[in-house]
Amino acid sequence: MSLFLTIAIVHLLALLSPGPDFFFVSQTAVSRTRRQAVFGVVGITLGVVVWSALAVAGLQLLLQRLAWLERLIMVAGGLYLIWMGLKMLRGAWRAPAVTGEPSAVLQQSDWATLRAGLLTNLSNPKVVVYFGSVFSAFLGNGVDTATRWGLWGMVIAETLLWFLLVAGVFALPVMRRGYLRLSRWIDGLAGAIFVLFGLHLVFARKG
């Protein structure tokens, strides 16, 4: 099996595992416009651009030598996720049980949605671990520079396509109608998940 196919499969499996990125995109798609969901996807993809580039440049070695930096990234990311989760929970608490309008949780501009997607990805624990260990493990000394950057482009394209698919599915009218009926509970659940992700990051101990 070629290296490109191997990493394509590994990366797809990583994408299929639900995490903050998935919940952010699905939440944005059902509660806002398809356009804003796309902006959120672009933000997440830009985060992958950063992490994958760092992996190509030697992120694994950097984190091994500077353990405090990895911990700092984890805590900062955890605090951001907690903040975002609390924001969702507050919006869910204030929203009526049934509404004909999208929740106010993500009432923000396109660029603010892009920025939120970027920050969600940059603070995503799964992304840090994945690019700092799993992905980096495939980029050994035997992999030439052209192949490394080819793989970099591939994972970016794969990430963009996957989350555009997720956004498209959750932006379907049937998904939106379901959201409008259960917006308070969906927003509350999404907020709780973000808070739990964040708390896990802040209080996690390396073993």
N, C-alpha and C positions, 0 to 999 in steps of 0.2 A: 504493500500500500504506500503511495507516495506521501511525502511529508505534507503537501498541501491538502490532500484528501483527509489525512489523519487529523490535522488541526481543524479543518472545516467541520468534521464530525464532532470533535471534542468541544469546539466553540459552540456548535449548535446545541449540544447537550447542556452546556453552561447557560445558554440563553433560555432553554426550555425550563430550567429550574426557576420558579417564581422568586422574585426578590423585590427590593425597593423600586428598581427600574420598571419592572412589569406592573406593579401596583400604581406607580405614578402615571404611566402611559394609559392604562385602562381607566383609571380614575379621571384623567383629563379628557379622554375620548368620550366617555359617557356624560360628563358634566359640562363640557364646553363644546366648541365647534371642532369639526374635523381639521380645520386649518390650524387651530391652536394645538391640537394633538400632534400634528406634524411638526410644529415648532418645538414641542416638547421632545419628540423623537430626535430631531436634529441636535438638541441640547445634549441628550444622552449619548448620541453618536460622537459628538465633539469630546465628551468625557472619555470615550473609548479611544479616540484618536490620541489623547494625552497618555492614558495608561499603557496602550499598546506600543506607543513610541518609546516610552520609558523602559518597557520590557525589552524592546529591541536594543536599546542603548545600555542595558545592564541593570535593570531595576532590582533583580534578585540579589546581585552582589552588593548593591547599595544598602538594601534592607538588612542583609546579613551583617554588614559592618556597622550599621547605625541602627541598632535595635530600638533606640529611643525615638527615631524618626517614624518607624512603623507604628509605634504606640501612639505618637502624636497624631498621626493620620487617622488612626482608629478612633481616638477620643474626639477629635474635631469632627469627624464624620458622624459619630454617634450623637453628638450634641446637635448637629444640624438636623439629623433625622428626627430626634426628639422634638425639636422646635417645630418642624413641619407637621409631625403627627399631632402635636398639641393644637396647632392651628386648625387642622382638619376636625379634631374632636370638638373644639370650640364652635366651629361652624355647624357641625352636626347637632350640637346641643341647642344652638339658637334657632336652627331651621325648623319649620313646621313639619309634622310627620308626613304630610302629603302636600306636594307643591306642583304647580304647572310650569315652573321655571327651574333652570339649573341651579344647583346649590351655589351659595356665595363663597364657598371655600376657595375656589380657584378663579374668582373674578379678578382677572389681571390681563395685562396686555400680552400680545404675541411674544414680544421680546422678554417680558418677565417670565413667561412660560418656558421659553428657551433657556433662560438663565436658571430657572428652577430645575429643569431637566438636567442641565450640566452639573449643577451642584449635587443633585440627587445621585448621579452616576459617580462623581468624584468622591462622594462620601459613602458609596456602596461597599460594604465589607467584602462581599463576594467578588467584586471586581478587583479590589486591592489584592486579595489572596490569590485569585485566579491569575492575574497578570504578573504578580510577584513570585509565583511558584510554578503552577501548572503550565501556563503558556511559556514562561521563561525556560522551563526544563526542556522544551523542544528546540530551543535556539542554542544548541551547543556550539563548541568551537568549529565543528565541521560544517556548519551552515554559513555559506558565503553572504556577503552584504546584499547582493541583489535578491537572493531568496528571502532574506530577513524582511526586507521592505516590501517584497511581494506578498508575504504572509501578513504583514501589517495592513496592506491595502485590502486583502481578502477579508480579514476579520472586521474591518470597518464597514465594508460593503454588506457583509453578512448581518452585522448588527443593525444597520440601517433598514435593510429589507425585512428582517424579522419584526422589528418594532413598528414599522409601517403596516405590516400585516395585522399586528395586535391592535393598533390604532384603528385600522379599517374595520375590524370585526366589532370592536366595542363602540364604534360610532354608528353602527347599523341602527335603523329606527326601532327595531324590536328591543335592542339593548338599552336605547335611550328611554323607551317607554317603561321598561322594567326599572331603570334607575329613578325615573320621576316618581314611581310608586314607593320606592324603598330608599330614597336618597339619604334620609337621616341615618338609617342603619348601615348603608354602604359606606358613607363618609365616616361614620363612627368606627366601623371595622377597619377601614383603610388607615385611619388615624392611629388606632390601637396597634396595628401591625408595624407602622413606622416607629412608634414609641418603643415597642418591644425590640425591634432591630437596633434602635439607638442605644437602649439600655444594655443590650448584649455587647455592643461595641465598647461602651464606656467601662463596663465592669468585667469584661472578659480578661482572663489571665492565660498567658501562654504556658502550655505545659510541655 
